């Protein structure tokens, strides 16, 4: 079920979102600049053989023989979608799926970070050791797997609402996103809703997509939830990110009215209506009530 790819939604710049980033507390976060890969260093070697051996420059196989990367291979992995449902995957399963994708050094670092978090859970002083590990995750595990690593660390630390709130408001965009992904695993009640509400006020599409996960599906009231769906339409976040969409949108006449008004405004302004709007609008029709998603429990943690 779980296939690890880069983080979800939004552009890679989302990891640096927020006015609270790094200035408040964590000097270690300056190391995030080392996350950027340097795959182009071997490319000059590709052009040198072509100059000394003109006869070999014509075949397309010559770059492969030198092992040089080819520019046509596509964008950096962080620009790809991340289908892994971090809020719905139990941490032991997440850990089992993550570790084969890490290097030996990254696995050793993650195991140590999880051990430290388990040995010293909660908050200790101005900043806990596991909070520092959250700041290192991107550099240690790579941007592709940092979200999953951070969720595991938060779970191992048994972070409560106060700890999650501190990490969220003092952290980078990437750390805030991890907190939102971890909420279903750590907070059984609605106490962490202020974090969801804050993320839904942001323009960071990564935060918006993380905010409309199973925790929001379970705890947002109908008014807040409808506006969360509209926020996705406003910002271009796919409504596939909205947990339990089919059940919550079912026979919702008020949501249908809001969607109709939004479509009329777009049309009057000569702007296209998002395809996702029609998808949600179809779900608001009356009919048999869809069953709740198997991984979303209205009154308890997902794991």
Secondary structure, DSSP 8 states (H G I E B T S, - for coil): -----S--SS-GGGGG-STTTTTSS-GGGGGGGGGS--GGGGTHHHHHHHHH-GGGSSSTTHHHHHT---GGG-S-GGGS-----TTTS-HHHHHHHHHTTS-HHHHHHHHHHHHHHHHT-S--TTS-HHHHHHHHHHHHH-TTTHHHHHHHHHHHTT--HHHHHHHHHHS-HHHHHHHHHHHHHH--SGGGHHHHHHHHTS--HHHHHHHTSHHHHHH--HHHHHHHHHHHHHHT--GGGSTTHHHHHTT-HHHHHHHHHHHHHHHHTT----HHHHHHHHHTS-SS-----TT--TTS---
